[in-house]
Amino acid sequence: MPQDQQTGAEGNSFGRDVAPKIARAIGATMVRKGSNEATLNGKRIVIKCANVTTVSVGVSYKMLPTLDSVIAAFRRTDGEFDLFSLSATSYAQHMTNTRSKGPSKNKVGIVTKKVLEAEGKPVGAVRIQQ
């Protein structure tokens, strides 16, 4: 199902709410309020979250060069999140442009869960309070 402005806003809100909780669960420190950027073991990461029916995560082209890796958190039907880490370099090699016709057009690169499972490193699974 294609995303529209409302579902995009809902996804953005979901990610901004969940990312700091995922960060605490894995021992990462958020860089600043209003961003999903964090540090983990001295490395700069971004935590991108996807709800149960979402099969990809997106990172802005502008942010990607500042990162060491992308942590993708995919929510399962039981409420836990499966976490995968992919280097920023590998993310850039596998990303495709978003199909958005709105503000993120030509600004966000998408990587699918299948790519993250195949090319990324499993970080584990976490359950957070929502």
N, CA, C and O atoms as a Tinker XYZ file with bonds, in Angstrom:
   520  protein
     1  N      0.846000   -1.177000    0.000000    73     2
     2  CA     0.000000    0.000000    0.000000    64     1     3
     3  C      0.891000    1.239000    0.000000    63     2     4     5
     4  O      1.761000    1.365000    0.862000    81     3
     5  N      0.695000    2.150000   -0.940000    73     3     6
     6  CA     1.512000    3.358000   -0.998000    64     5     7
     7  C      1.255000    4.252000    0.217000    63     6     8     9
     8  O      0.172000    4.262000    0.802000    81     7
     9  N      2.282000    4.984000    0.558000    73     7    10
    10  CA     2.176000    5.901000    1.681000    64     9    11
    11  C      1.620000    7.235000    1.199000    63    10    12    13
    12  O      1.934000    7.693000    0.100000    81    11
    13  N      0.786000    7.853000    2.042000    73    11    14
    14  CA     0.303000    9.187000    1.740000    64    13    15
    15  C      0.782000   10.128000    2.838000    63    14    16    17
    16  O      1.532000    9.718000    3.724000    81    15
    17  N      0.355000   11.383000    2.785000    73    15    18
    18  CA     0.836000   12.367000    3.754000    64    17    19
    19  C      0.493000   11.962000    5.190000    63    18    20    21
    20  O      1.315000   12.114000    6.094000    81    19
    21  N     -0.718000   11.449000    5.396000    73    19    22
    22  CA    -1.131000   11.066000    6.743000    64    21    23
    23  C     -0.332000    9.874000    7.268000    63    22    24    25
    24  O      0.168000    9.910000    8.392000    81    23
    25  N     -0.209000    8.822000    6.464000    73    23    26
    26  CA     0.532000    7.651000    6.937000    64    25    27
    27  C      2.011000    7.973000    7.090000    63    26    28    29
    28  O      2.677000    7.414000    7.961000    81    27
    29  N      2.532000    8.865000    6.256000    73    27    30
    30  CA     3.913000    9.306000    6.400000    64    29    31
    31  C      4.127000   10.036000    7.715000    63    30    32    33
    32  O      5.124000    9.813000    8.403000    81    31
    33  N      3.188000   10.909000    8.062000    73    31    34
    34  CA     3.275000   11.642000    9.331000    64    33    35
    35  C      3.158000   10.682000   10.517000    63    34    36    37
    36  O      3.849000   10.846000   11.523000    81    35
    37  N      2.286000    9.684000   10.395000    73    35    38
    38  CA     2.141000    8.691000   11.463000    64    37    39
    39  C      3.434000    7.891000   11.632000    63    38    40    41
    40  O      3.857000    7.623000   12.757000    81    39
    41  N      4.053000    7.513000   10.525000    73    39    42
    42  CA     5.314000    6.784000   10.572000    64    41    43
    43  C      6.426000    7.615000   11.190000    63    42    44    45
    44  O      7.227000    7.110000   11.976000    81    43
    45  N      6.470000    8.886000   10.832000    73    43    46
    46  CA     7.464000    9.794000   11.401000    64    45    47
    47  C      7.290000    9.886000   12.915000    63    46    48    49
    48  O      8.265000    9.800000   13.661000    81    47
    49  N      6.071000   10.057000   13.360000    73    47    50
    50  CA     5.773000   10.151000   14.788000    64    49    51
    51  C      6.143000    8.855000   15.510000    63    50    52    53
    52  O      6.727000    8.884000   16.593000    81    51
    53  N      5.798000    7.720000   14.901000    73    51    54
    54  CA     6.129000    6.411000   15.464000    64    53    55
    55  C      7.635000    6.286000   15.656000    63    54    56    57
    56  O      8.093000    5.895000   16.730000    81    55
    57  N      8.401000    6.612000   14.635000    73    55    58
    58  CA     9.852000    6.500000   14.698000    64    57    59
    59  C     10.475000    7.411000   15.732000    63    58    60    61
    60  O     11.395000    7.008000   16.443000    81    59
    61  N      9.987000    8.632000   15.824000    73    59    62
    62  CA    10.532000    9.585000   16.797000    64    61    63
    63  C     10.206000    9.172000   18.230000    63    62    64    65
    64  O     10.957000    9.483000   19.155000    81    63
    65  N      9.091000    8.476000   18.413000    73    63    66
    66  CA     8.722000    7.974000   19.736000    64    65    67
    67  C      9.524000    6.726000   20.102000    63    66    68    69
    68  O      9.985000    6.588000   21.235000    81    67
    69  N      9.684000    5.830000   19.150000    73    67    70
    70  CA    10.295000    4.530000   19.415000    64    69    71
    71  C     11.824000    4.579000   19.429000    63    70    72    73
    72  O     12.436000    3.886000   20.242000    81    71
    73  N     12.460000    5.366000   18.569000    73    71    74
    74  CA    13.928000    5.365000   18.456000    64    73    75
    75  C     14.646000    5.617000   19.784000    63    74    76    77
    76  O     15.599000    4.898000   20.084000    81    75
    77  N     14.240000    6.597000   20.594000    73    75    78
    78  CA    14.953000    6.790000   21.875000    64    77    79
    79  C     14.803000    5.591000   22.815000    63    78    80    81
    80  O     15.702000    5.306000   23.605000    81    79
    81  N     13.685000    4.900000   22.731000    73    79    82
    82  CA    13.466000    3.711000   23.568000    64    81    83
    83  C     14.345000    2.560000   23.097000    63    82    84    85
    84  O     14.897000    1.817000   23.909000    81    83
    85  N     14.470000    2.420000   21.789000    73    83    86
    86  CA    15.372000    1.405000   21.229000    64    85    87
    87  C     16.810000    1.755000   21.640000    63    86    88    89
    88  O     17.580000    0.877000   22.029000    81    87
    89  N     17.159000    3.029000   21.551000    73    87    90
    90  CA    18.510000    3.467000   21.919000    64    89    91
    91  C     18.830000    3.068000   23.360000    63    90    92    93
    92  O     19.898000    2.517000   23.626000    81    91
    93  N     17.922000    3.338000   24.280000    73    91    94
    94  CA    18.152000    2.959000   25.684000    64    93    95
    95  C     18.324000    1.457000   25.821000    63    94    96    97
    96  O     19.174000    0.990000   26.579000    81    95
    97  N     17.517000    0.703000   25.087000    73    95    98
    98  CA    17.562000   -0.762000   25.190000    64    97    99
    99  C     18.891000   -1.343000   24.704000    63    98   100   101
   100  O     19.319000   -2.391000   25.189000    81    99
   101  N     19.544000   -0.674000   23.754000    73    99   102
   102  CA    20.802000   -1.209000   23.212000    64   101   103
   103  C     22.035000   -0.468000   23.749000    63   102   104   105
   104  O     23.165000   -0.776000   23.369000    81   103
   105  N     21.808000    0.498000   24.625000    73   103   106
   106  CA    22.931000    1.222000   25.219000    64   105   107
   107  C     23.459000    2.368000   24.381000    63   106   108   109
   108  O     24.595000    2.802000   24.576000    81   107
   109  N     22.658000    2.869000   23.452000    73   107   110
   110  CA    23.060000    4.013000   22.631000    64   109   111
   111  C     22.599000    5.307000   23.307000    63   110   112   113
   112  O     21.695000    5.299000   24.142000    81   111
   113  N     23.230000    6.405000   22.933000    73   111   114
   114  CA    22.882000    7.722000   23.458000    64   113   115
   115  C     22.388000    8.597000   22.312000    63   114   116   117
   116  O     23.082000    8.781000   21.312000    81   115
   117  N     21.185000    9.132000   22.468000    73   115   118
   118  CA    20.636000   10.011000   21.440000    64   117   119
   119  C     21.484000   11.277000   21.369000    63   118   120   121
   120  O     21.930000   11.785000   22.398000    81   119
   121  N     21.709000   11.789000   20.158000    73   119   122
   122  CA    22.558000   12.953000   19.946000    64   121   123
   123  C     21.840000   14.235000   20.349000    63   122   124   125
   124  O     22.411000   15.081000   21.037000    81   123
   125  N     20.587000   14.380000   19.919000    73   123   126
   126  CA    19.820000   15.576000   20.252000    64   125   127
   127  C     18.332000   15.295000   20.104000    63   126   128   129
   128  O     17.923000   14.363000   19.411000    81   127
   129  N     17.545000   16.108000   20.760000    73   127   130
   130  CA    16.092000   15.986000   20.670000    64   129   131
   131  C     15.627000   16.250000   19.241000    63   130   132   133
   132  O     16.188000   17.095000   18.543000    81   131
   133  N     14.606000   15.526000   18.815000    73   131   134
   134  CA    14.051000   15.748000   17.485000    64   133   135
   135  C     14.792000   15.039000   16.375000    63   134   136   137
   136  O     14.490000   15.248000   15.200000    81   135
   137  N     15.760000   14.200000   16.723000    73   135   138
   138  CA    16.529000   13.463000   15.726000    64   137   139
   139  C     16.640000   12.010000   16.166000    63   138   140   141
   140  O     16.631000   11.721000   17.363000    81   139
   141  N     16.742000   11.110000   15.221000    73   139   142
   142  CA    16.947000    9.698000   15.529000    64   141   143
   143  C     18.428000    9.327000   15.490000    63   142   144   145
   144  O     18.775000    8.146000   15.506000    81   143
   145  N     19.297000   10.333000   15.440000    73   143   146
   146  CA    20.734000   10.088000   15.456000    64   145   147
   147  C     21.189000    9.782000   16.883000    63   146   148   149
   148  O     20.679000   10.343000   17.853000    81   147
   149  N     22.153000    8.884000   16.979000    73   147   150
   150  CA    22.663000    8.466000   18.290000    64   149   151
   151  C     24.124000    8.068000   18.155000    63   150   152   153
   152  O     24.665000    8.005000   17.051000    81   151
   153  N     24.754000    7.800000   19.290000    73   151   154
   154  CA    26.093000    7.220000   19.296000    64   153   155
   155  C     26.015000    5.876000   20.004000    63   154   156   157
   156  O     25.288000    5.710000   20.983000    81   155
   157  N     26.772000    4.931000   19.492000    73   155   158
   158  CA    26.841000    3.593000   20.069000    64   157   159
   159  C     28.280000    3.108000   19.937000    63   158   160   161
   160  O     28.808000    2.993000   18.831000    81   159
   161  N     28.904000    2.828000   21.069000    73   159   162
   162  CA    30.302000    2.377000   21.080000    64   161   163
   163  C     31.213000    3.326000   20.307000    63   162   164   165
   164  O     32.103000    2.890000   19.577000    81   163
   165  N     30.982000    4.629000   20.474000    73   163   166
   166  CA    31.809000    5.632000   19.827000    64   165   167
   167  C     31.522000    5.854000   18.356000    63   166   168   169
   168  O     32.229000    6.621000   17.703000    81   167
   169  N     30.520000    5.211000   17.827000    73   167   170
   170  CA    30.157000    5.339000   16.410000    64   169   171
   171  C     28.857000    6.131000   16.267000    63   170   172   173
   172  O     27.979000    6.066000   17.127000    81   171
   173  N     28.751000    6.872000   15.179000    73   171   174
   174  CA    27.551000    7.661000   14.887000    64   173   175
   175  C     26.571000    6.764000   14.126000    63   174   176   177
   176  O     26.906000    6.198000   13.085000    81   175
   177  N     25.361000    6.650000   14.664000    73   175   178
   178  CA    24.325000    5.810000   14.049000    64   177   179
   179  C     23.037000    6.605000   13.915000    63   178   180   181
   180  O     22.896000    7.689000   14.479000    81   179
   181  N     22.113000    6.054000   13.169000    73   179   182
   182  CA    20.738000    6.532000   13.178000    64   181   183
   183  C     19.868000    5.303000   13.406000    63   182   184   185
   184  O     20.145000    4.225000   12.880000    81   183
   185  N     18.821000    5.476000   14.189000    73   183   186
   186  CA    17.903000    4.377000   14.478000    64   185   187
   187  C     16.618000    4.632000   13.706000    63   186   188   189
   188  O     15.903000    5.599000   13.973000    81   187
   189  N     16.332000    3.763000   12.753000    73   187   190
   190  CA    15.135000    3.895000   11.923000    64   189   191
   191  C     14.172000    2.773000   12.296000    63   190   192   193
   192  O     14.555000    1.604000   12.339000    81   191
   193  N     12.925000    3.134000   12.562000    73   191   194
   194  CA    11.943000    2.186000   13.080000    64   193   195
   195  C     10.824000    1.958000   12.070000    63   194   196   197
   196  O     10.384000    2.880000   11.384000    81   195
   197  N     10.381000    0.715000   11.998000    73   195   198
   198  CA     9.311000    0.343000   11.083000    64   197   199
   199  C      8.266000   -0.458000   11.852000    63   198   200   201
   200  O      8.602000   -1.388000   12.585000    81   199
   201  N      7.010000   -0.093000   11.682000    73   199   202
   202  CA     5.932000   -0.825000   12.332000    64   201   203
   203  C      5.696000   -2.146000   11.607000    63   202   204   205
   204  O      6.344000   -2.434000   10.601000    81   203
   205  N      4.779000   -2.933000   12.115000    73   203   206
   206  CA     4.587000   -4.317000   11.675000    64   205   207
   207  C      4.465000   -4.471000   10.153000    63   206   208   209
   208  O      5.086000   -5.368000    9.582000    81   207
   209  N      3.695000   -3.638000    9.501000    73   207   210
   210  CA     3.441000   -3.828000    8.066000    64   209   211
   211  C      4.430000   -3.093000    7.164000    63   210   212   213
   212  O      4.312000   -3.157000    5.941000    81   211
   213  N      5.390000   -2.405000    7.745000    73   211   214
   214  CA     6.352000   -1.632000    6.957000    64   213   215
   215  C      7.570000   -2.503000    6.627000    63   214   216   217
   216  O      8.120000   -3.167000    7.505000    81   215
   217  N      7.982000   -2.493000    5.363000    73   215   218
   218  CA     9.047000   -3.400000    4.915000    64   217   219
   219  C     10.326000   -2.680000    4.491000    63   218   220   221
   220  O     11.193000   -3.282000    3.857000    81   219
   221  N     10.453000   -1.394000    4.836000    73   219   222
   222  CA    11.667000   -0.663000    4.491000    64   221   223
   223  C     11.867000    0.489000    5.469000    63   222   224   225
   224  O     10.954000    0.886000    6.193000    81   223
   225  N     13.088000    1.012000    5.464000    73   223   226
   226  CA    13.387000    2.211000    6.239000    64   225   227
   227  C     14.081000    3.203000    5.314000    63   226   228   229
   228  O     14.685000    2.817000    4.313000    81   227
   229  N     13.988000    4.477000    5.659000    73   227   230
   230  CA    14.586000    5.513000    4.826000    64   229   231
   231  C     15.515000    6.410000    5.613000    63   230   232   233
   232  O     15.260000    6.723000    6.775000    81   231
   233  N     16.599000    6.821000    4.968000    73   231   234
   234  CA    17.566000    7.748000    5.547000    64   233   235
   235  C     17.793000    8.860000    4.532000    63   234   236   237
   236  O     17.907000    8.605000    3.333000    81   235
   237  N     17.859000   10.098000    5.022000    73   235   238
   238  CA    18.062000   11.215000    4.099000    64   237   239
   239  C     19.467000   11.153000    3.513000    63   238   240   241
   240  O     20.425000   10.767000    4.182000    81   239
   241  N     19.563000   11.542000    2.251000    73   239   242
   242  CA    20.857000   11.565000    1.576000    64   241   243
   243  C     21.820000   12.503000    2.290000    63   242   244   245
   244  O     23.024000   12.248000    2.328000    81   243
   245  N     21.298000   13.580000    2.853000    73   243   246
   246  CA    22.115000   14.569000    3.547000    64   245   247
   247  C     22.723000   13.993000    4.829000    63   246   248   249
   248  O     23.864000   14.309000    5.165000    81   247
   249  N     21.972000   13.152000    5.546000    73   247   250
   250  CA    22.436000   12.586000    6.809000    64   249   251
   251  C     23.420000   11.443000    6.598000    63   250   252   253
   252  O     24.355000   11.283000    7.383000    81   251
   253  N     23.227000   10.657000    5.566000    73   251   254
   254  CA    23.989000    9.421000    5.378000    64   253   255
   255  C     25.514000    9.593000    5.473000    63   254   256   257
   256  O     26.161000    8.767000    6.117000    81   255
   257  N     26.112000   10.616000    4.867000    73   255   258
   258  CA    27.579000   10.745000    4.960000    64   257   259
   259  C     28.104000   11.012000    6.373000    63   258   260   261
   260  O     29.297000   10.845000    6.628000    81   259
   261  N     27.235000   11.421000    7.284000    73   259   262
   262  CA    27.674000   11.708000    8.660000    64   261   263
   263  C     27.620000   10.474000    9.552000    63   262   264   265
   264  O     28.019000   10.534000   10.716000    81   263
   265  N     27.131000    9.355000    9.019000    73   263   266
   266  CA    26.891000    8.159000    9.821000    64   265   267
   267  C     27.947000    7.076000    9.607000    63   266   268   269
   268  O     28.567000    6.971000    8.550000    81   267
   269  N     28.120000    6.278000   10.655000    73   267   270
   270  CA    28.906000    5.057000   10.521000    64   269   271
   271  C     28.005000    3.891000   10.127000    63   270   272   273
   272  O     28.392000    3.031000    9.336000    81   271
   273  N     26.783000    3.876000   10.697000    73   271   274
   274  CA    25.854000    2.794000   10.358000    64   273   275
   275  C     24.408000    3.198000   10.615000    63   274   276   277
   276  O     24.113000    4.199000   11.269000    81   275
   277  N     23.525000    2.373000   10.073000    73   275   278
   278  CA    22.084000    2.521000   10.240000    64   277   279
   279  C     21.598000    1.313000   11.030000    63   278   280   281
   280  O     21.890000    0.170000   10.676000    81   279
   281  N     20.859000    1.571000   12.095000    73   279   282
   282  CA    20.207000    0.497000   12.850000    64   281   283
   283  C     18.738000    0.533000   12.456000    63   282   284   285
   284  O     18.058000    1.537000   12.666000    81   283
   285  N     18.252000   -0.551000   11.892000    73   283   286
   286  CA    16.842000   -0.651000   11.508000    64   285   287
   287  C     16.131000   -1.540000   12.514000    63   286   288   289
   288  O     16.584000   -2.644000   12.819000    81   287
   289  N     15.009000   -1.044000   13.023000    73   287   290
   290  CA    14.212000   -1.770000   14.017000    64   289   291
   291  C     12.853000   -2.082000   13.401000    63   290   292   293
   292  O     12.049000   -1.181000   13.161000    81   291
   293  N     12.604000   -3.362000   13.149000    73   291   294
   294  CA    11.340000   -3.793000   12.545000    64   293   295
   295  C     10.470000   -4.443000   13.606000    63   294   296   297
   296  O     10.846000   -5.454000   14.200000    81   295
   297  N      9.305000   -3.855000   13.838000    73   295   298
   298  CA     8.384000   -4.374000   14.856000    64   297   299
   299  C      7.717000   -5.644000   14.364000    63   298   300   301
   300  O      7.239000   -5.719000   13.232000    81   299
   301  N      7.695000   -6.650000   15.248000    73   299   302
   302  CA     7.011000   -7.908000   14.951000    64   301   303
   303  C      5.592000   -7.854000   15.508000    63   302   304   305
   304  O      5.252000   -6.956000   16.278000    81   303
   305  N      4.774000   -8.817000   15.113000    73   303   306
   306  CA     3.386000   -8.853000   15.591000    64   305   307
   307  C      3.295000   -9.096000   17.093000    63   306   308   309
   308  O      2.285000   -8.750000   17.705000    81   307
   309  N      4.329000   -9.687000   17.704000    73   307   310
   310  CA     4.317000   -9.911000   19.155000    64   309   311
   311  C      4.795000   -8.681000   19.937000    63   310   312   313
   312  O      4.863000   -8.717000   21.165000    81   311
   313  N      5.124000   -7.597000   19.229000    73   311   314
   314  CA     5.524000   -6.358000   19.876000    64   313   315
   315  C      7.024000   -6.153000   20.000000    63   314   316   317
   316  O      7.469000   -5.031000   20.239000    81   315
   317  N      7.809000   -7.200000   19.843000    73   315   318
   318  CA     9.265000   -7.045000   19.887000    64   317   319
   319  C      9.756000   -6.442000   18.571000    63   318   320   321
   320  O      9.072000   -6.483000   17.549000    81   319
   321  N     10.959000   -5.886000   18.632000    73   319   322
   322  CA    11.602000   -5.317000   17.448000    64   321   323
   323  C     12.834000   -6.136000   17.109000    63   322   324   325
   324  O     13.676000   -6.387000   17.972000    81   323
   325  N     12.942000   -6.559000   15.840000    73   323   326
   326  CA    14.159000   -7.189000   15.338000    64   325   327
   327  C     15.065000   -6.075000   14.846000    63   326   328   329
   328  O     14.640000   -5.216000   14.074000    81   327
   329  N     16.328000   -6.089000   15.298000    73   327   330
   330  CA    17.266000   -5.027000   14.960000    64   329   331
   331  C     18.358000   -5.528000   14.034000    63   330   332   333
   332  O     18.905000   -6.615000   14.221000    81   331
   333  N     18.665000   -4.718000   13.033000    73   331   334
   334  CA    19.721000   -5.014000   12.070000    64   333   335
   335  C     20.597000   -3.782000   11.905000    63   334   336   337
   336  O     20.096000   -2.658000   11.868000    81   335
   337  N     21.898000   -3.990000   11.808000    73   335   338
   338  CA    22.838000   -2.902000   11.584000    64   337   339
   339  C     23.445000   -3.052000   10.194000    63   338   340   341
   340  O     23.853000   -4.143000    9.795000    81   339
   341  N     23.498000   -1.951000    9.470000    73   339   342
   342  CA    24.090000   -1.938000    8.134000    64   341   343
   343  C     25.000000   -0.719000    8.058000    63   342   344   345
   344  O     24.590000    0.386000    8.414000    81   343
   345  N     26.230000   -0.913000    7.597000    73   343   346
   346  CA    27.147000    0.228000    7.491000    64   345   347
   347  C     26.540000    1.275000    6.562000    63   346   348   349
   348  O     25.764000    0.951000    5.663000    81   347
   349  N     26.902000    2.521000    6.790000    73   347   350
   350  CA    26.403000    3.601000    5.939000    64   349   351
   351  C     26.831000    3.391000    4.487000    63   350   352   353
   352  O     26.078000    3.705000    3.565000    81   351
   353  N     28.028000    2.865000    4.286000    73   351   354
   354  CA    28.525000    2.599000    2.934000    64   353   355
   355  C     27.661000    1.552000    2.241000    63   354   356   357
   356  O     27.266000    1.730000    1.088000    81   355
   357  N     27.367000    0.457000    2.946000    73   355   358
   358  CA    26.533000   -0.594000    2.378000    64   357   359
   359  C     25.104000   -0.099000    2.174000    63   358   360   361
   360  O     24.458000   -0.441000    1.184000    81   359
   361  N     24.616000    0.705000    3.110000    73   359   362
   362  CA    23.274000    1.284000    2.958000    64   361   363
   363  C     23.212000    2.077000    1.651000    63   362   364   365
   364  O     22.276000    1.921000    0.866000    81   363
   365  N     24.213000    2.926000    1.425000    73   363   366
   366  CA    24.241000    3.752000    0.217000    64   365   367
   367  C     24.275000    2.898000   -1.051000    63   366   368   369
   368  O     23.681000    3.264000   -2.065000    81   367
   369  N     24.973000    1.757000   -0.994000    73   367   370
   370  CA    25.065000    0.878000   -2.163000    64   369   371
   371  C     23.744000    0.183000   -2.481000    63   370   372   373
   372  O     23.472000   -0.135000   -3.639000    81   371
   373  N     22.921000   -0.052000   -1.458000    73   371   374
   374  CA    21.691000   -0.810000   -1.634000    64   373   375
   375  C     20.422000    0.036000   -1.681000    63   374   376   377
   376  O     19.342000   -0.491000   -1.949000    81   375
   377  N     20.533000    1.326000   -1.429000    73   375   378
   378  CA    19.322000    2.142000   -1.335000    64   377   379
   379  C     18.748000    2.466000   -2.710000    63   378   380   381
   380  O     19.445000    2.509000   -3.723000    81   379
   381  N     17.447000    2.687000   -2.684000    73   379   382
   382  CA    16.734000    3.180000   -3.863000    64   381   383
   383  C     16.047000    4.475000   -3.458000    63   382   384   385
   384  O     15.779000    4.706000   -2.279000    81   383
   385  N     15.769000    5.307000   -4.435000    73   383   386
   386  CA    15.117000    6.581000   -4.165000    64   385   387
   387  C     13.678000    6.342000   -3.711000    63   386   388   389
   388  O     13.003000    5.449000   -4.223000    81   387
   389  N     13.216000    7.131000   -2.761000    73   387   390
   390  CA    11.827000    7.042000   -2.349000    64   389   391
   391  C     10.911000    7.391000   -3.517000    63   390   392   393
   392  O     11.287000    8.157000   -4.404000    81   391
   393  N      9.712000    6.825000   -3.512000    73   391   394
   394  CA     8.740000    7.134000   -4.566000    64   393   395
   395  C      7.915000    8.368000   -4.245000    63   394   396   397
   396  O      6.980000    8.709000   -4.968000    81   395
   397  N      8.271000    9.032000   -3.153000    73   395   398
   398  CA     7.520000   10.202000   -2.701000    64   397   399
   399  C      7.485000   11.287000   -3.767000    63   398   400   401
   400  O      8.455000   11.514000   -4.490000    81   399
   401  N      6.356000   11.936000   -3.837000    73   399   402
   402  CA     6.212000   13.102000   -4.697000    64   401   403
   403  C      6.147000   14.364000   -3.844000    63   402   404   405
   404  O      6.003000   15.472000   -4.359000    81   403
   405  N      6.257000   14.174000   -2.517000    73   403   406
   406  CA     6.176000   15.282000   -1.566000    64   405   407
   407  C      7.549000   15.796000   -1.175000    63   406   408   409
   408  O      8.496000   15.728000   -1.958000    81   407
   409  N      7.651000   16.318000    0.062000    73   407   410
   410  CA     8.883000   16.961000    0.526000    64   409   411
   411  C     10.116000   16.057000    0.533000    63   410   412   413
   412  O     11.236000   16.558000    0.431000    81   411
   413  N      9.941000   14.752000    0.650000    73   411   414
   414  CA    11.114000   13.871000    0.690000    64   413   415
   415  C     11.552000   13.397000   -0.698000    63   414   416   417
   416  O     12.499000   12.620000   -0.821000    81   415
   417  N     10.860000   13.866000   -1.743000    73   415   418
   418  CA    11.230000   13.479000   -3.106000    64   417   419
   419  C     12.697000   13.828000   -3.368000    63   418   420   421
   420  O     13.128000   14.960000   -3.149000    81   419
   421  N     13.448000   12.841000   -3.835000    73   419   422
   422  CA    14.874000   12.975000   -4.157000    64   421   423
   423  C     15.736000   13.357000   -2.951000    63   422   424   425
   424  O     16.834000   13.889000   -3.115000    81   423
   425  N     15.237000   13.085000   -1.737000    73   423   426
   426  CA    15.986000   13.426000   -0.534000    64   425   427
   427  C     16.206000   12.236000    0.390000    63   426   428   429
   428  O     16.989000   12.321000    1.335000    81   427
   429  N     15.516000   11.122000    0.123000    73   427   430
   430  CA    15.566000    9.971000    1.027000    64   429   431
   431  C     15.856000    8.697000    0.243000    63   430   432   433
   432  O     15.261000    8.442000   -0.805000    81   431
   433  N     16.784000    7.901000    0.775000    73   431   434
   434  CA    17.096000    6.599000    0.201000    64   433   435
   435  C     16.484000    5.498000    1.047000    63   434   436   437
   436  O     16.609000    5.507000    2.272000    81   435
   437  N     15.829000    4.559000    0.405000    73   435   438
   438  CA    15.107000    3.473000    1.062000    64   437   439
   439  C     15.891000    2.166000    0.925000    63   438   440   441
   440  O     16.442000    1.866000   -0.135000    81   439
   441  N     15.929000    1.390000    2.020000    73   439   442
   442  CA    16.485000    0.032000    1.976000    64   441   443
   443  C     15.437000   -0.901000    2.568000    63   442   444   445
   444  O     14.834000   -0.599000    3.597000    81   443
   445  N     15.227000   -2.035000    1.910000    73   443   446
   446  CA    14.196000   -2.974000    2.344000    64   445   447
   447  C     14.678000   -3.877000    3.479000    63   446   448   449
   448  O     15.876000   -4.050000    3.704000    81   447
   449  N     13.718000   -4.432000    4.167000    73   447   450
   450  CA    14.003000   -5.379000    5.244000    64   449   451
   451  C     14.777000   -6.582000    4.709000    63   450   452   453
   452  O     15.682000   -7.081000    5.377000    81   451
   453  N     14.430000   -7.049000    3.515000    73   451   454
   454  CA    15.135000   -8.197000    2.922000    64   453   455
   455  C     16.626000   -7.906000    2.770000    63   454   456   457
   456  O     17.458000   -8.764000    3.067000    81   455
   457  N     16.966000   -6.716000    2.313000    73   455   458
   458  CA    18.377000   -6.335000    2.165000    64   457   459
   459  C     19.044000   -6.266000    3.534000    63   458   460   461
   460  O     20.161000   -6.753000    3.709000    81   459
   461  N     18.362000   -5.663000    4.501000    73   459   462
   462  CA    18.930000   -5.555000    5.850000    64   461   463
   463  C     19.154000   -6.935000    6.465000    63   462   464   465
   464  O     20.159000   -7.156000    7.140000    81   463
   465  N     18.228000   -7.861000    6.237000    73   463   466
   466  CA    18.391000   -9.225000    6.755000    64   465   467
   467  C     19.555000   -9.944000    6.070000    63   466   468   469
   468  O     20.302000  -10.680000    6.715000    81   467
   469  N     19.703000   -9.726000    4.763000    73   467   470
   470  CA    20.726000  -10.426000    3.991000    64   469   471
   471  C     22.116000   -9.801000    4.142000    63   470   472   473
   472  O     23.110000  -10.520000    4.245000    81   471
   473  N     22.189000   -8.476000    4.155000    73   471   474
   474  CA    23.473000   -7.777000    4.133000    64   473   475
   475  C     23.878000   -7.191000    5.484000    63   474   476   477
   476  O     25.056000   -6.936000    5.730000    81   475
   477  N     22.899000   -6.981000    6.350000    73   475   478
   478  CA    23.181000   -6.365000    7.642000    64   477   479
   479  C     23.578000   -7.383000    8.696000    63   478   480   481
   480  O     23.547000   -8.594000    8.474000    81   479
   481  N     23.950000   -6.853000    9.844000    73   479   482
   482  CA    24.330000   -7.680000   10.975000    64   481   483
   483  C     23.171000   -7.688000   11.970000    63   482   484   485
   484  O     22.726000   -6.622000   12.395000    81   483
   485  N     22.671000   -8.870000   12.352000    73   483   486
   486  CA    21.606000   -8.899000   13.356000    64   485   487
   487  C     22.137000   -8.355000   14.691000    63   486   488   489
   488  O     23.203000   -8.756000   15.159000    81   487
   489  N     21.381000   -7.444000   15.285000    73   487   490
   490  CA    21.762000   -6.843000   16.554000    64   489   491
   491  C     21.003000   -7.523000   17.698000    63   490   492   493
   492  O     21.414000   -7.441000   18.856000    81   491
   493  N     19.907000   -8.187000   17.371000    73   491   494
   494  CA    19.100000   -8.858000   18.382000    64   493   495
   495  C     17.655000   -8.402000   18.304000    63   494   496   497
   496  O     17.229000   -7.776000   17.334000    81   495
   497  N     16.918000   -8.729000   19.343000    73   495   498
   498  CA    15.518000   -8.332000   19.438000    64   497   499
   499  C     15.307000   -7.665000   20.790000    63   498   500   501
   500  O     15.876000   -8.085000   21.798000    81   499
   501  N     14.486000   -6.623000   20.800000    73   499   502
   502  CA    14.173000   -5.933000   22.048000    64   501   503
   503  C     12.674000   -5.703000   22.161000    63   502   504   505
   504  O     11.959000   -5.588000   21.166000    81   503
   505  N     12.235000   -5.639000   23.391000    73   503   506
   506  CA    10.848000   -5.260000   23.681000    64   505   507
   507  C     10.919000   -3.970000   24.466000    63   506   508   509
   508  O     11.673000   -3.864000   25.433000    81   507
   509  N     10.139000   -2.989000   24.054000    73   507   510
   510  CA    10.129000   -1.699000   24.737000    64   509   511
   511  C      8.735000   -1.371000   25.237000    63   510   512   513
   512  O      7.745000   -1.925000   24.759000    81   511
   513  N      8.667000   -0.477000   26.192000    73   511   514
   514  CA     7.377000    0.024000   26.670000    64   513   515
   515  C      6.943000    1.145000   25.738000    63   514   516   517
   516  O      7.721000    2.052000   25.441000    81   515
   517  N      5.689000    1.080000   25.275000    73   515   518
   518  CA     5.208000    2.142000   24.398000    64   517   519
   519  C      4.145000    2.966000   25.046000    63   518   520
   520  O      3.634000    3.905000   24.435000    81   519
